Amino acid sequence: MKKPDSPIIPLVWLLAVVILDQATKGLVMERFVMFEQLPVIPGLFNLTYLTNTGAAFGMLAGAPTIWRQVFFVGVAVAAIGVLIFSYRQFRSQGRIFAHAIGLIAGGAVGNLIDRLRFGAVVDFLDFYLGTHHWPAFNVADSAITVGVGLFILGSILYPPQESEK
């Protein structure tokens, strides 16, 4: 078995995602008013300042504030704990898992910061075709999505060895 990687890869990704996520959200909050749109690619992509008190696609947005906050903060903290455990399990299977875990953790922390600061997540990337809009998202959401994709790809390319099962 090869020597496991140091945790530097996921830590670098975590920090990079959090910094980029918070910087872009800060710029949007500074330069836009709520619901303001700036067409970037007409008919396809706008920058739009929105907040989401719920989860993906606005789920639980109507729940009472205190319970929603406790739930989302608890889920984020639990997810970060699972990612730390997962890194320990997967770090010897290939660097793709270190990159994936760092991206997912960075996204979770970026959105957790918003929930703690504002009680909602700031979203601003708005893709659409005609009147059909994909739910707005942010850099943290993108990092989570790419990280999950890398994790799935790594699981396909580097399945656990028989001795590790």
RODO-2510 file (C-alpha; in nm, 4 decimals, decimal comma):
residues 165
     n   res          X          Y          Z
     1     m     0,0000     0,0000     0,0000
     2     k     0,1299     0,3424    -0,0884
     3     k     0,1854     0,6097     0,1734
     4     p    -0,1360     0,8117     0,2328
     5     d    -0,1415     1,1725     0,1137
     6     s    -0,1170     1,4519     0,3661
     7     p    -0,4359     1,6493     0,4291
     8     i    -0,2936     1,9503     0,2430
     9     i    -0,4978     1,8895    -0,0754
    10     p    -0,8416     1,9000     0,0896
    11     l    -0,7368     2,1881     0,3156
    12     v    -0,6206     2,3967     0,0185
    13     w    -0,9474     2,3283    -0,1650
    14     l    -1,1508     2,4055     0,1462
    15     l    -0,9777     2,7413     0,1938
    16     a    -0,9873     2,8302    -0,1767
    17     v    -1,3591     2,7555    -0,2046
    18     v    -1,4488     2,9446     0,1139
    19     i    -1,2449     3,2498     0,0106
    20     l    -1,3815     3,2569    -0,3463
    21     d    -1,7366     3,1864    -0,2271
    22     q    -1,7383     3,4565     0,0396
    23     a    -1,5631     3,7095    -0,1874
    24     t    -1,8130     3,6634    -0,4715
    25     k    -2,1096     3,6776    -0,2337
    26     g    -1,9649     3,9919    -0,0765
    27     l    -1,9323     4,1593    -0,4159
    28     v    -2,2896     4,0708    -0,5067
    29     m    -2,4251     4,2009    -0,1744
    30     e    -2,2200     4,5199    -0,2079
    31     r    -2,3079     4,6021    -0,5689
    32     f    -2,6630     4,4673    -0,6104
    33     v    -2,9919     4,5249    -0,4354
    34     m    -3,2036     4,2207    -0,3553
    35     f    -3,3574     4,0664    -0,6718
    36     e    -3,1517     4,2896    -0,9033
    37     q    -3,0479     4,1156    -1,2243
    38     l    -2,7542     4,1800    -1,4527
    39     p    -2,7791     3,9946    -1,7848
    40     v    -2,4432     3,8370    -1,8686
    41     i    -2,5505     3,6123    -2,1574
    42     p    -2,9008     3,7229    -2,2592
    43     g    -3,1408     3,4313    -2,2768
    44     l    -2,9101     3,2046    -2,0730
    45     f    -2,7341     3,3590    -1,7714
    46     n    -2,7853     3,6464    -1,5277
    47     l    -2,6186     3,7561    -1,2100
    48     t    -2,9136     3,7898    -0,9722
    49     y    -2,8950     3,8693    -0,6006
    50     l    -3,1193     3,6296    -0,4082
    51     t    -3,1184     3,4626    -0,0693
    52     n    -3,2356     3,1128     0,0123
    53     t    -3,3549     3,0354     0,3636
    54     g    -3,4168     2,6733     0,2662
    55     a    -3,2071     2,3921     0,1250
    56     a    -3,1563     2,2979    -0,2387
    57     f    -3,4417     2,4289    -0,4551
    58     g    -3,5794     2,6204    -0,1527
    59     m    -3,6838     2,3097     0,0419
    60     l    -3,7813     2,3902     0,4040
    61     a    -3,7799     2,7647     0,3299
    62     g    -4,1196     2,7983     0,4980
    63     a    -4,0194     2,6201     0,8204
    64     p    -3,9941     2,8264     1,1426
    65     t    -3,6639     3,0169     1,1487
    66     i    -3,5127     2,8700     1,4670
    67     w    -3,5795     2,5091     1,3661
    68     r    -3,4576     2,5695     1,0136
    69     q    -3,1340     2,7250     1,1420
    70     v    -3,0725     2,4479     1,3962
    71     f    -3,1401     2,1860     1,1294
    72     f    -2,9130     2,3370     0,8622
    73     v    -2,6270     2,4193     1,0984
    74     g    -2,6504     2,0675     1,2456
    75     v    -2,6517     1,9082     0,9004
    76     a    -2,3499     2,1160     0,7908
    77     v    -2,1509     2,0277     1,1038
    78     a    -2,2419     1,6585     1,0660
    79     a    -2,1455     1,6679     0,6970
    80     i    -1,8053     1,8155     0,7794
    81     g    -1,7543     1,5397     1,0374
    82     v    -1,8461     1,2753     0,7793
    83     l    -1,6040     1,4333     0,5313
    84     i    -1,3186     1,4186     0,7829
    85     f    -1,3964     1,0523     0,8482
    86     s    -1,4275     0,9874     0,4744
    87     y    -1,0911     1,1446     0,4052
    88     r    -0,9294     0,9054     0,6497
    89     q    -1,0982     0,6141     0,4734
    90     f    -1,0324     0,7188     0,1140
    91     r    -0,6985     0,9023     0,1189
    92     s    -0,4999     0,5924     0,0244
    93     q    -0,7266     0,5162    -0,2742
    94     g    -0,6280     0,8087    -0,4924
    95     r    -0,5910     1,1832    -0,4860
    96     i    -0,9223     1,2335    -0,6626
    97     f    -1,0932     1,1644    -0,3281
    98     a    -0,8821     1,4282    -0,1520
    99     h    -0,9839     1,6860    -0,4146
   100     a    -1,3497     1,5809    -0,3929
   101     i    -1,3615     1,5947    -0,0142
   102     g    -1,1905     1,9358    -0,0074
   103     l    -1,4383     2,0804    -0,2584
   104     i    -1,7403     1,9410    -0,0738
   105     a    -1,6101     2,0596     0,2638
   106     g    -1,5336     2,4060     0,1260
   107     g    -1,8848     2,4339    -0,0141
   108     a    -2,0404     2,3177     0,3116
   109     v    -1,8361     2,5688     0,5121
   110     g    -1,9089     2,8530     0,2674
   111     n    -2,2843     2,8030     0,2955
   112     l    -2,2607     2,7454     0,6722
   113     i    -2,0947     3,0860     0,7096
   114     d    -2,3908     3,2464     0,5288
   115     r    -2,6449     3,0674     0,7485
   116     l    -2,4657     3,1791     1,0640
   117     r    -2,4178     3,5393     0,9433
   118     f    -2,7435     3,6048     0,7578
   119     g    -2,9833     3,3200     0,8380
   120     a    -2,9912     3,2401     0,4656
   121     v    -2,7560     3,1492     0,1821
   122     v    -2,6694     3,4140    -0,0775
   123     d    -2,7239     3,2914    -0,4340
   124     f    -2,6460     3,4815    -0,7525
   125     l    -2,5728     3,2491    -1,0457
   126     d    -2,8976     3,2350    -1,2445
   127     f    -2,9153     3,0105    -1,5526
   128     y    -3,2315     2,9924    -1,7608
   129     l    -3,3841     2,9194    -2,1011
   130     g    -3,6791     3,1422    -2,1851
   131     t    -3,8924     3,1551    -1,8712
   132     h    -3,7539     2,8278    -1,7316
   133     h    -3,4975     2,9088    -1,4600
   134     w    -3,2657     2,6646    -1,2877
   135     p    -3,2673     2,7524    -0,9158
   136     a    -3,0040     3,0175    -0,8480
   137     f    -2,6848     2,8962    -0,6830
   138     n    -2,3396     3,0125    -0,5744
   139     v    -1,9719     2,9116    -0,5740
   140     a    -2,0158     2,6896    -0,2665
   141     d    -2,3008     2,4981    -0,4337
   142     s    -2,0863     2,4573    -0,7454
   143     a    -1,7944     2,3221    -0,5417
   144     i    -2,0213     2,0697    -0,3692
   145     t    -2,1589     1,9534    -0,7047
   146     v    -1,8137     1,9181    -0,8638
   147     g    -1,6827     1,7446    -0,5499
   148     v    -1,9658     1,4905    -0,5518
   149     g    -1,9037     1,4313    -0,9227
   150     l    -1,5330     1,3703    -0,8565
   151     f    -1,6172     1,1371    -0,5688
   152     i    -1,8481     0,9323    -0,7924
   153     l    -1,5863     0,9283    -1,0693
   154     g    -1,3198     0,8171    -0,8207
   155     s    -1,5467     0,5411    -0,6939
   156     i    -1,5862     0,4138    -1,0495
   157     l    -1,2187     0,4480    -1,1453
   158     y    -1,0711     0,3303    -0,8147
   159     p    -1,3064     0,0768    -0,6538
   160     p    -1,1991    -0,0566    -0,3109
   161     q    -0,9529    -0,3446    -0,3252
   162     e    -1,0672    -0,6846    -0,1984
   163     s    -0,8387    -0,6553     0,1049
   164     e    -1,0031    -0,3210     0,1980
   165     k    -1,3624    -0,4486     0,1823
***
